[in-house]
């Protein structure tokens, strides 16, 4: 970011565009009281894409996001995010100081030349002061009447002086004969002047009467407007008081804070488009981002059978094992995806109007064992390598080597709220008592739980409830030449079952469309990841 104190600031910030494209980098420039943005710094020569006046803008830091602030001008809102809280603070400091300085330089009073000359002979000192005090038109009329009386008395005085002069001055006959035609009739001139001034004053009084009538009309209109404003202010205070009592935070429709809910004005198609765009973005990030480094926090270790959760772990794991062994006959299950050896089935179920469709997938993978599949599914060390929706993950408790309590925070896919999941994860070997041609069965099971170190985040995240199991069994085709077993002789039969309640509120049709798209991709991605990891490794039975 480049900054010149109290002059100009520029830099690249993330600006919210819409619910399809989300946050995009834009080049922002603030100069001469105007904030403008460009697609990039290279596009500054082609004209800005939008601008707002800083003097008229309201600048508000976000309540929860420490890197974000909003710039509002009437109904227009710019949602902006900096790379760090420090960068955001630099922008806020500059904008506030720039706004204050701009207002101080442009909002002060300026002196103007008076429209009325104080040295004019037409107005007295009292008249000039009355203009400054802003007296009404009726007072002006009284002043004009006073001036009329004074002017008449002055004219009468002049007339008396002229009459006295006419009686005293005696002009010779020669002068009267010589200049009689040019003699001045002082009395006639004075009478004419008196009549003229009376006419002028009469016209002025008439004009002032008209202004008086206009003033009365404007006064009545002003009273009506004041009454309307009072009613509006009363309604505004009442609405503001009602808003303060509501628990839901009001946000602008179309902004990044627009929350999901059953009364959402976003259609189901638009909702799904936004979710799909978010998932596509996650897939793109996975292609070029390096694996996130996970720092596990191991609280304490204990033996699993002695732990309070062990009875639940034992019961749920055995129930899921039995559930996975059941077939999909009877018409209850619906086949919704098929790709080679992989088939995925579902049952449509709803809880409180939210789709929680149970899922069962059957897949066959060559070249890996059941233990290898469940090992990588259970191990937190590699989860970021195949689970692309994770933002953070933490091991809250290590119950035993084969049992963990894990907290996962998933990336937010707008317009759905961000989700987290708290569950125990358990992996074990199950003796094979049904298929003599196959190895023992391995199962990895995840089930939602509670933990004192991770209470549900009220108002910030929605907690997902889940029960997931991965059951794998290895079959070995004996080598024809009696040689050692290689990965070419291995076949792993996989059964994946899950019941996920996403919580909160999501349109049922949009949620099922996401399931149909994402579950097959997830299973293919995970199985291919295990094959690639084990390809050059010794076989783990």
Steps between C-alpha positions, in 0.01 A plus 500: 500500500625847409401793724569871506376638831178705465536488119456158338484131584487201266529124516339166424205391716244222472160641394174305520346470151198269521398163638629313192852648479540594869811699599722631219827698514456863393741796486366782723608867480393782736583851382342846532211373711403222253547123532520318164570139408653328198520135400879516539778756527572456129143611413525843665559662161166375364270664757363383832220247543331697777554783746349649817546827688688458828341819637152343469602143591452309822796274584421205728740226621338154495372358827666156471744506205815677625628559144182650353332841489203640303469835320135613472353788298120497518392159357840429343731282712859392428607192700883506526753264663869560563766230522554555872349693794798737492440576131130562570587741782731698270216547252251595771739751658568667165134509393382654826775765502448570128126538556545737796755715318284517189198613704702762691642647178171505312237543768603834666305824454625750244457879507300652218457867393189656651212560263418816698751785525539632853581846361183518292293812562183299450528303830569602855709311751186357654389369160832321436490334839147380435622311193769332705252396764262364237182680601176418325341676204246676723783674687651605169167651400491701825852625431402603147200695639737678742732593215198629303400733783859627533524555126171696492615724785828562318313589182270737694806668652656542158175640363483762777858600427424538129189713573703735723763535231231588240366788720842650577676479165404778263620460153546804277281543199798453278581168657139391494471603137836342416460169698129474568469207269772314694381575858457198724164432661633373837154444640390294200816289516453438870138394452604269222774345717252452783249329272770274353630384832146438623436285193823305550419439865149388410637247255752380757223454755300301245800273433553451871134402538548234234812373678303492824237278342769271361666484842171389657470222242854380559445511878196272469693264270791493744266411785362208297852379415607524865200292600582236236863488612392452861283203399782346297744542790253331734462208257879477460556487876232233532652289220849541646377381838338194339822418313701515821277239658538258211762228534581476132756737353372696198730478194471622144356252253771400257793575733744244644323508838163392361399206716321182410155431639155365414384852409793564266413692183768312308342239274610138520664518156699808602589335832633191325688711241677683783587176681620341176718802420652481849574128465659558160724762657608250767586250229709761319685592818579134559680478167769758576507559878753307706376279774415690818718421795300355785618561854333242719434580862513179699340563836558170676502128425295233664402139434183479292304242709544714811370814333141620565431502124605136451154341545359733234799440270460121531124508442499742204794327326334156513167647388666667202683179411172310495332781308773495235462124451129529422406496133316766305215278383130561563453820301576730796835610360524706182803474271604859420860469374697229324853510363668171413527291818355780713127517577339749736156460659288732714173516692311828516441601862434835665541624858323826587463574129873449431627223270716241687493230233690185614764401245658164419776457241653175375835512323782267399861621478800308365847503652426602863397325821214572737743598774669756275164654404379536860844617620501801268131571570570506876844667514483878567855542364383467139141621517578835337648313204168345393229699680476825299218663698698538824615840623629394844533174691608429854534181704344593832566169674692179432299230675721221361713431194186393315256757645505882476269796567525743206367849431472598133409842357385490139541772241196722463307458176290815466201547546509215754641581845836355598483151654711313754491139618607345833524120502690202632682284243577133556672233287520128570549159348201263491567124470362347183242235585302487175731499197784248504650635178542850644713664767375655821271805485616849598259774604550873564206673668430869575212612724401842636570567867546784750816631664559768760778660294278556197151620592263579216576845351179690550424739216834448321498142366243228453603163644458197275371172645642188331545126513743362240666163457743350248503117492770333289585136432797371301491211255821337368522321168773234543790547260489248212872426527489461877718807546464781755180702520522842331255786476377361170347214698311726746135606482333710771122503537383826653167588660453862601198609707411845626216693659571876517274768645645833381299698757381856447292541188571412136242446222433127477530483122828693504642277777412181312649641180826564689497145644452353154793697366749487788474148647616315185784750456603454863510118484693495172745762626565317826547154348732638230700681769552174694605316184756770417640501855533121521623435148870482590456402865518151658159334533334562836255222597 
